[in-house]
Amino acid sequence: MKWAGMYLIGFIVLIGGLLAALWKIGILASIGTTWTAIGVVIAVGFGIMIAVSHSGTKENIEINRK
């Protein structure tokens, strides 16, 4: 598995842990399901953008023809 995929899986686990903590405290009950879902989608989108931007360096390959 590529590092970007591993980063994204770790980020999703982090979001899940944060949601579980907020649910246990009782904050999610006052926010509502719709806003919670919107926040999760935004957070996963940021995770995808960060994972792709840090996925590695892009190198150009030059071929010398004689």
FENHUSUL-V554521 format. One record per run of one state. SS is the DSSP state (H for helix, E for strand, L for the rest). FROM is the first residue (numbers start at 0). TO is the last residue. If there is no record, write none. Layout:
ss from to
SS FROM TO
SS FROM TO
This chain:
ss from to
L 0 1
H 2 24
L 25 25
H 26 30
L 31 31
H 32 52
L 53 65
